[in-house]
Amino acid sequence: MKTSLFTILALSGLTCGLKAQEKKQDTTEGKQIILDEVLVQAVRVTKESPVTFSNLDKEEIAPRNLGQDIPILMNYLPAVVTTSDAGAGVGYTGIRVRGSDATRVNITINGIPYNDAESQGTFWVNMPDFASSTESLQLQRGVGTSTNGAAAFGASLNLLTDRFSEEAYGRVSSSYGSFNTMRNNVKFSTGLLNEHIELSGRLSRITSDGYIDRASSELDSYFLQGTYKDDNTLVKALLFGGHEITYQAWNGITREQLQENRTYNPSGEYTDENGNTRFYENEVDNYKQDHFQLHWNEQLGNNWSTNIALHYTRGRGFFEQFREDDDFATYGFEPLTVDGEEVNTTDLIRRRWLDNDFYGTVFSAVHENEKLNLILGGGYNSYKGDHFGEVIWARFASNSEYRDRYYDDTSTKTDFNLYSKAIYKLNQKWSLFGDLQYRTVGYEANGEDTGLVDDTFNFFNPKAGVTFDLNRNHNFYFSYARANREPNRNDYENGNPRPEKLNDFELGWRYVSTSVQLNTNVYYMRYKDQLVLTGELNDVGAPLRANVGDSYRLGLEIDASIALGTKWQIRPNIALSSNKNVDFVFQRDGVLQNLGNTNIAYSPNVVAGNMLIFTPNERFQVSLLSKYVGEQYMGNIDSEASVLEAYSQTDLNLQYTIETNSFIKSIVLSGLVNNLFDEDIVSNGFFFTFDDDSSGSVTTIEGAGFYPQAGINFLLGATLNF
């Protein structure tokens, strides 16, 4: 049977969903794509591509979609580790894949880059409840295929938003749970009007007190979409965004506080004039982000289709801090004389602003015939970010004026890329894959933290591979991919960073039958000048990185979906890896030392998960989900002070559907118990060193901070479908 990139969507694979038995396949051939998926066909892959990937669709997400962020909903995918600053999956959340942090995971939404252009990070808190407008997502581990935005150095994640609906509907969802977590949203669709036009939308609000003290979240978001379609044309216009106000919780706590008071939050702490410890009530991030996308896909005859998209993102906001006894010099204040004494420090409240614009275009053309599937594409994106700080109150203000800017700098970034991808079928069993990308990046900045930056990078990223279909059930692949990547803004704080390079080798086997789906792969990722996390944070809580010479990641990943009769399903996965800096050099006690091969920070050697799913009938489903993350270091010197202990987590998820024959078509009840066995979980932290010469000789001092996660907690929800 012949298959093609245009007519095949990726295997449901090892991440097939909670309704997987309704969609299960018994061959490696995949399924036909739906119309909306033409928006992501240039960046997604299928079993015909020699790429390691997992898929997740909205039916699989829905039972656990009760207000937690997208990274938390992805927690049970292979090689994935997630964390939450507030400890309960609402607010600031993060994801790591194969030990690579969020700055190294390329994110696209309908093929449009989402990673912040400067930091390269992904701030899901700016798009709360976005899972409720996500049709499907694909996580490609490793370099993957060419895509738009910053290069993938650990993984790429592309999201497809809601497909158009032929039928009108309305939906109201509410959930409530531990820590006063509440999510309410409404969704609607007009259905196809005159068989061509559909309008749909969503409004959401999420609030939570957080597990960590005062780590509250007030999150509002919206999603509006207009679709036009006919036999050869699909046009989509999208407007979506969010407004987040979250109390800061990125300072972490010490090891002692972890034992004595796990929920303690030092953010906002100060001492008043009477010596009493207080907490500033408005130590918050306050940020708004709005996105506009316009997509036009055209089918040109039987063999060609084209897609062009325009996008614009507007972001603006600040984080506010109370600062105790801060130096006048930081803010350009002149010293004062008060009661005969010179004053050069003051208590104050400041806001550090970010005001940015990001816009551009991405485009692709797809050609397919019986032998060849060809994609030509590219994109141009431009970013401008204003960074400035204001003092909004000071006990002693010296010569300042209201809302004076004590720093004010601007950065710009441009990103242009062209790529071509091809899959050529030699015969019924063998296929060849090739992918060539040229990318040029220009970055300018003039901040005190970055220094004067005016860099241009030119990258060539080739990829090649082969796929062998032994028969309808067995599929093998091998690939090589080259990736180059520019430093981010924070990297310039550590000096003059070098761009990093990666050679990624992937060898895999896929097996699919009526009762078993199995994916297994071996990878070897060899880096030059990798920008590894040092464990340290800067003064706004962002992780710092530094170039290391040679480093590598070598791993084995296995995941499966096994049907145990008609009602039971088990879906295990495991990722085993060795992640090493080669001949790592570190200055300890004033002496430069070669530590040999050390572990790369935040890279556990074992990550495992499982889902046990019981579906007694079409209306009721129970899932027991488990996750194990092995021991990991938060620095690169293998210090015992930097160890994050191994942990395990078990969640219980239930969903029951009540069908009605009235105005309300159905009622869906959901329940989620997180951390069922009340384990003490610490999923993230930071590590730092500094040299102390107070005794006359240099001694290296080490310290660490930790982000504890909530014990047993719950969420209950109900959805009314009209």
PyMOL commands that set and color helices and strands:
alter all, ss='L'
color gray80, all
select helices_A, chain A and resi 13-15+20-23+35-39+58-64+70-73+102-104+124-126+130-133+178-180+255-260+328-331+489-494+640-642
alter helices_A, ss='H'
color red, helices_A
select strands_A, chain A and resi 52-57+80-84+93-97+105-109+112-113+134-141+155-161+169-177+181-189+197-208+217-229+233-247+269-271+277-279+284-300+304-327+336-338+341-343+345-368+372-394+405-425+430-445+453-469+474-485+500-512+516-528+531-537+543-547+550-564+568-582+585-588+591-594+598-599+606-617+620-629+632-633+643-644+647-659+666-674+682-692+699-708+713-721
alter strands_A, ss='S'
color yellow, strands_A
deselect
rebuild
show_as cartoon
